[in-house]
Amino acid sequence: MTKKQFVNSKGETWEWEETPEVTKAVARLHETIRELEKKNAPDYGVGK
């Protein structure tokens, strides 16, 4: 397992362990969002 860390501009630290299950779940989430954008809601998504 890989331990990941992110520090935002406010100095808050986020840490997590990246497991194969987490990686697979995130990939599935991104795929679901891509499918929704194509089918039903072209403006759906984070960061748009």
N, C-alpha and C positions, 0 to 999 in steps of 0.2 A: 504494500500500500504506500501511496505517496501522500505526504502531508502538504497541503497547499495553504498559502497565506496571501491575503489581500489587505492593504492599508489604504483607506480612502483619504481624500484631501483634508478631512477633519481629524485625521489621526486615529480613527477607529480601526481596529484590527479584526479581521475575519479569518478564522482558520477552520479547515475541514480536512478529513481524510478522503482521498479520492480512490474509491474502490471500483472494481469492474462493474458492480451493480449501479453505482452512481453514474459512471460514464455512460452506461447503456441507457439509463433513465433520462439523462440530459439529451442524448442523441434522439431518443424517441420524442421528447418534448419538442425539440427543434423541428423534427419531421412533421409532427402534428400541426405546428404553427404554419409551416410551409404549405401543407395541404389546405388548411383553412384559408390562407391568403389566396390560393389559387381558385378555390371553389366558391366560398360564400362571402368573404369579407376582405377585399383587397387592401383595406387600410388597417387590418387587424395586425397587432404585433407590438413588441416592446421596442422603444427607441425610435419610433417614427414620428 
